[in-house]
Amino acid sequence: MDRKVTATFIAIAMAAVFLSANTILAATSRSSSPRTWSGAEEIHGLAPLNPDGFTGVNSISCATAGNCSAVGSYPTSGNPSQPRNQGFVLDESNGIWGNAHKVPGLSSLSSGLNAEIWWISCAAVGDCAAGGFYTDASRAEQGFVVDETAGVWGSAHAVPGLGVLNVGGSAIVRSISCGAVGDCAAVGTYTDSHGTSQGFVVDESGGTWGTAEAVPGLSALSAGRGTEVQAVSCAAAGSCAAGGTYDNAAGVPQGFVVDESEGTWDTAQAIPVATFKTNASSFAVSISCGAVGDCVAGGNYTDSHSVSQVFHMDQSNGTWGKVQVVHGLGALDVGNNETNVTVSCAAAGACALAGQADVPFVVDESGGSWGKATTLPGLGALSPGRYATMQSVSCGAAGSCAAVGYYDEGRGGTQGFVVDQSGGIWGRAQAIRPLGPPKLGGVAIVGLVSCAPGGCAAAGYYDTVGGTATTGFVTSEPSTPPFYCSPSAGLTATVASHQQSDGSVYYRIVYTNRSAFGCELAGIPGALGYSTKRHVPVGPPAGRSLVL
């Protein structure tokens, strides 16, 4: 072909591509559904911290749509007999996830030994609290907290007073909830002088953490046996509820709840499952408060046939009601395998409970009345006849929630899913995959979700075939436009070298933001063509770039 003709052809193609690219970006931003999730993004900035590639997200919290934070851990030593982990934090701002970075002060606190960050709660954009545990110089495990104020993370420090309680040398912050900026509550466990696990609570007021204390009345319930506080939820500053498990005098696990009112923790009270079976075992694993004095606790108990069942117990105006079995679960349950019960309340009497029977299920509360358990629409099509499990649920507003989990994809691995609720109606489950081609036989799990009014974020991990690396990821809703793929955010289009496919020459354009992860578009009409295999736009020759 004549060089002049070739140059003219390339110039026309180039113009068509960039014109079409701008058109698609604008159209995508206008037409994007607010219930569409972005593609999963590998967490930015972890490679320098963790060259071996094993990372995981442990908790996520959204203050507003597009403004969330997450915490997780990564290994600093490959020796499984002597694990040495460190914690990381990362923030999302206006729909764009920043780089992960070490928890300030945690490495020094742990003397370079093992440390993990387990939970985070955000009361406002850039104002969060997180916690976990670290191993001190004497090889004892201690609980810590760390705060973010106005977008800046402070230094991790030991939970005040917890070391005095933790004579046995094993303590951890398991859950945190913030009722207002600088006003949070943390719960967890420590080990007493007998080597028995005990529960504690500690409050933050005005940005200052107080002294940890044993859960009032819990030792009386357990007669000195083991206890665990697993969850806490605060509807306002100094107004919280927590729940967990203790062993009774017969050594049978029992669920309990404990309330905080005006900054003072009340006496723990047992969850009365004896209504269903005398001395039945029960576990309170999740708690959520939609308003002050209006909370829901969810968990499992063993019925008179020694079968595990799911329960919820509602609090109204500060008073806990009766334990109730989830209605309709019997029709779904074949394997009697109820696990992973989670509950989330957007307002008083407006909650969702999700869990695992023979199949994942959700059940909603509206106007203070609970409906029947239902399966997730579309999940059967993703995983026909195979295993699927529920992991987490979160509600940003009444009737507007999201639930996540994973399923057997039938090729030797698993894939994560997310399903949304809008206007009180659950939509169809959709797969969430990492960017790029699926890794056949690999594992992908979405285990965490947090919703604020107008949007959510979820997190999980995926690995390569054979588990040679595990990589944490995040995904957001609304989808990438108008946030992540917005030209105003500095989106760059780079044309890669030409390729051959199915006998046709085509060119690949990769869209990136902040030199990080690709923002793939569906195609460019009027250009040279597009890849139907990878669904990436194609166009002009290599070596060209343009900032849109």
Summary of the structure (lengths in Angstrom):
residues: 548
radius of gyration: 25.0
end to end distance: 31.6
largest distance: 91.8
contacts: 2072
relative contact order: 0.12
helix: 11%
strand: 51%
